[in-house]
Amino acid sequence: MTRSLRELFRPASIALVGATDKSGWSLSTFDNLRNHLFAGKVYLVNPRTEVVHGEPAHRSLSAIGEPVDLVYVMVPTTAVLSVLREGAELGIRNYVVLTAGFGETGPAGKRLEDEVVAFATEHGLTVLGPNGNGYINAAGSTTPYGLPIPAPLLSGPVGVVLQSGALASSVLAFAQARNVGLSLLTSMGNEAMVSVTDVMSYLVDDPDTSVIALFLESVRHPEEFARVCRRAARAGKPVVALKIGTSALASNTAQAHTGALVGDDRVIDAAFRRLGVVRVHSLEDLIITAGLFAEVRRVGGPRLGVVTPSGGASEIIADRAEQEGLELPAFAPETVDRLEAIVPDFATVQNPLDVTGYVVVDRTLLGRALEVVADDPGIDAVLLLNDLPRVTPADPSVTLTVAGATAERIRRARVPVVVVSNVLADITEFGRYVQGQTGFPYVAGGIEHGMTAIGNVVRWSANVVTEPPGSLSPLPVAAVPGEVWAEHRAARFLAGHGIPVVPAEQAADEAEAVAAAGRFGYPVVLKAAAEGLGHKSDLGGVRLDLTGPDDVRAAHREVIGALSAHGITGAATLVQPQRRGGVELLVGVVRDPAWGLTLAVGLGGVWVEVLRDSALRLLPVTPDDVRGALAELRGHGLLTGARGTRPADLRRLSEVIASIGDLALRLGPGLAALEVNPLLVNGPEVEALDALITWSWGHHRRRGPSKGRGGWWVVVEETRGMGAGPE
Amino acid sequence: MTRSLRELFRPASIALVGATDKSGWSLSTFDNLRNHLFAGKVYLVNPRTEVVHGEPAHRSLSAIGEPVDLVYVMVPTTAVLSVLREGAELGIRNYVVLTAGFGETGPAGKRLEDEVVAFATEHGLTVLGPNGNGYINAAGSTTPYGLPIPAPLLSGPVGVVLQSGALASSVLAFAQARNVGLSLLTSMGNEAMVSVTDVMSYLVDDPDTSVIALFLESVRHPEEFARVCRRAARAGKPVVALKIGTSALASNTAQAHTGALVGDDRVIDAAFRRLGVVRVHSLEDLIITAGLFAEVRRVGGPRLGVVTPSGGASEIIADRAEQEGLELPAFAPETVDRLEAIVPDFATVQNPLDVTGYVVVDRTLLGRALEVVADDPGIDAVLLLNDLPRVTPADPSVTLTVAGATAERIRRARVPVVVVSNVLADITEFGRYVQGQTGFPYVAGGIEHGMTAIGNVVRWSANVVTEPPGSLSPLPVAAVPGEVWAEHRAARFLAGHGIPVVPAEQAADEAEAVAAAGRFGYPVVLKAAAEGLGHKSDLGGVRLDLTGPDDVRAAHREVIGALSAHGITGAATLVQPQRRGGVELLVGVVRDPAWGLTLAVGLGGVWVEVLRDSALRLLPVTPDDVRGALAELRGHGLLTGARGTRPADLRRLSEVIASIGDLALRLGPGLAALEVNPLLVNGPEVEALDALITWSWGHHRRRGPSKGRGGWWVVVEETRGMGAGPE
């Protein structure tokens, strides 16, 4: 596909079919190609007019009589296929279809779209769209794009792919306002043939592109998306994405608490983290962050030296740095000495540094302070607060000299220097001129969004994108589709595969229960044990704190009775030693239909049930991944000794949780969900107290919920995801 | 002061003393007055030069020989006072002091500043600054301001007050970029004489100002601030504030858990909420929100109808609306019918509405859809996504016609219409021209910040600013300064003043303890009871679950023993019935040195200790205020029946908590902190299980911590705050 796209995006000649003075799209496309200096030939095709946009028109593609590399299609919906037919006969391989009325309108439109795709596939054509505005190849001055492109069109290293037509123009305008140059901007339309991941893949290989910016309504091909993101990571090209909307988890395994925790949007977060995709939450951040990546790419750590001419701005920066997890370490003594020799007496030398309004008198002050701070051995990057001028001054030479000197200091700096403006106002024409003349670097727009961008770059720089799993050996299991393994069976299974589980003995009657309790020593716990039985405590199926044989006998009787009352007969009970103290966790694995097996960890009880305090990761996970996830929990303090709890052995705990994840992966596509709840940690001891394994209904897609055993809803959609293991 | 400020901000003539070609400040001030059309006379004063800035200079104020209303002072620090002396003799009453080197530099500078203030006070002068850039009275074309003011200076209803010099210019530039006009912008400097609250008060009375925007590093005079905010609320003028930085709570009552919960920043949140001040978190939001207030002032509720030409933008808006607590209700059937007659067939009629890119063909589409949606009876406001054009088109008349028609529809709309642009890029000169020509309303800059602004306006519109308390009768209490009333005494006190408290009996020995337990019935709780004793459980001073006389005897022995081991002798114990079930809350009142008594509510145990899950309100509170605070808690679900808990009687609970607040207020300035922890709620039953009252060390300010009784640190700063009750 990448080779085809190279042709699509770099045509030597373009025909606009359906060109007409009556269409704003036609006029814009034609104007764009002319105004932004497309070097090749442009042919206008309209069977009914001699002149379009003041140029002679051709009656058809065939009538052009010269080679055409790309056709930009603006004809009515039903005529699109005939244009492709005519083009294919002429050997034209590349098409941008602006025309709407296809798959986006419903089944009838979808059939038309399918016909177009089938024809294109059969004849080796490449079709972008339909229902898309086209693309802007700024690096190649090729702009078959149906909405106005205001001048100047800035060429640069940011490649933009959008699942939106209207927003493409906003992104374009905003990039221009930030003086961020684009390599290629593509408005995808319906992605009937060329998909977001195809264009991303092209951009990974495109030498003009160093950063990829995405506007996504949905990730349509998670596996391809994962593959191309990993390729981008290997190529050192950051992917920044604004992903909007939510689509509910199709895989709703109601027996696992985990199901409710795994909102689709949080799985996207987990997937993006795994793939090194930087998620942003506004169009402004999309471009401001991408622009910063284009400038500095990587930052070695979170320690920021801050140089400003303003105390107020310094405090805003300090507040924002804390939110972004950035550090403002104290300057080294030598730095302090050197700064004190530079700044006015009434300035306070500290990080963040306010060199004061004396910059009005000494315009070199900020640049000289920057030079000193950049030398500080304790920082990973410098934030220089420096607005570009908005209006042309009477004498621009002073401005150019000062900006040039600062630019030179930034180039020579030991660490990356990020220039941030106070507020997010446009870089004006004069500002662009200053940057162009002096090599003054990218200016992140405003403290608010600039700090987000720095945080994004720092986090991306520290993130290691791992390759997909491949080494876990499959573990064949004889499970009936849709089956639920409740505690006694699930726990035995886990214990048999290396997961520490609390000991348990099954008891058929009161005497067996008392005997088991005697072996464990009191107090003990007694639970119902029946095939396919889910939330036992809801059925009155759990008895705690049994301190003697009488307790055990009574409990056995009550539990069996409670089950009978719910129509469950022939049940046994399970006796376990009662554990005291420690912290309970929930460890759940569910299969996301798009992204595959997903691990959720949380603190048990109210923590997950009321607070939804959980952290998600795609499987597989390393113990380090797990540790990171645990550290995200709001109740993390309970694991490190808050309130006098015994500090958990986080290393041991993380290893156990990672091994639960590995076991789930080894179970292959038959596994729907695996939940350990609670997993008890008490200092160095880690032990599963209860578990539940839910098997999928098989590889056939089921629509709607289906009543499983024991009165529980079990619905599983089986889709291979990126983390689905070595299938 | 307001009368003085009217003179200060509206001079008929201005003298620049210390004017010199060598100073950028001097040049800027002079240029500003000339370029922005100051109508009065400007005199340049410099004893050593004949010509300054190309104009003849005067040797001194006296040498001017004509009336001067305002002196802009740029002389060296030590010469400032002599300028005031000369001016005072000439009867000049108003001064802006740009000169730095005063209080901001240390004690020596502070002495100079005090001299200036003393002289000014004595002679009835008004001094803005020192160490400030001056002000910009855009409404009056009066701009004695020391940094460049780029043209055009836009006059409008937003008054800006900044505790920052450098940021004033950024705010000014950003307001211009948003086409937001200012009435007055003041850079406060050291506030030696004229304070932020003085200028705010002026703006409340200023007919040119309808919104007040603040940049605050600290609230220096909380009581005055509260008063002027209440005045602004009564005048219907919103106050929007960017408050940065944090300063630790000076009142650190370590015996109350509450102390740790009340970060200064959260008290500011509580105070702003009480006073109706809209807190924003970026410079962009400061101006964008203020600009929206200037346009729509009030919105009747949170239900938004959204009209856009873009599906992608609609989804971003939907995501952001959820975050801002705004609702996008389904359109009424009639609205749907009318919209279906307007939008293209392939559009989906829903809220948010995407009328589709067909706006390129039919430029009236968006406006017509807006008209329909504004009629929907189920919405409180319309969000219209509509960018202003950035570049002048070949034929501006079409643009003007379309914008004019939309503007007219907005004027006629039943509900407020908020126009939002896709991204935060400048409103260009042509955009301003369109707004000026057509009356096209304010455009909130970008979906991200625009949604914040709408959320702010909706919240402000719903907020009721209450008047300060005045009706609670003081309750004289004989407390020794610094004293701590532990449970038995605090609880008795609370019970004696209408707060429901768990019954308790004091026991001097084992026999008394057993007798008390017998009266209550088992199980019981036994606790240490000693004067000034704080966290009992830390000392092993609490025994729970005592099920019989032997338990009680042993517990009494152990508790007394544990206290002896800590050197506490002569202690008694306290016997109480043991409560089971329910939810424990913490209700704490602490005295903030700035804002007075502050109430914190939280769920007990891990909720406050690990999560810091609490909500703050300034006292007094109504039961409704308390209910709002409880609803903010992350664990709020535990009060409404999550996890099978008994739903709390929230009305009863809120009444009890409000009455705890009232009691604290009645105790007057001697109270340092009052904590009920836990307050147990179990369905309709609400009962304090434990309490602690800490009395202040008196009205003298104490520096640093001081060792209180029983080994606890008790530090209290006594300052009258706005919520300090009817003293």
Interface residues (C-beta under 8 A of the other chain):
Chain A: S23 G24 W25 A100 G101 E104 T105 G109 N133 G146 L147 P150 A151 L162 Q163 S164 G165 A166 L167 S170 V171 A173 F174 A177 F215 E217 L242 I244 G245 H281 S282 L283 E284 D285 T308 P309 S310 G311 G312 A313 E315 I316 A318 D319 D345 F346 G357 V360 V361 D387 R390 V391 N422 V423 L424 A425 D426 G446 I447 E448 G605 V606 E609 V610 L611 R634 G635 G637 L638 A642 R643
Chain B: S23 G24 W25 A100 G101 E104 T105 G109 N133 G146 L147 P150 A151 L162 Q163 S164 G165 A166 L167 S170 V171 A173 F174 A177 F215 E217 L242 I244 G245 H281 S282 L283 E284 D285 T308 P309 S310 G311 G312 A313 E315 I316 A318 D319 D345 F346 G357 V360 V361 D387 R390 V391 N422 V423 L424 A425 D426 G446 I447 E448 G605 V606 E609 V610 L611 R634 G635 G637 L638 A642 R643
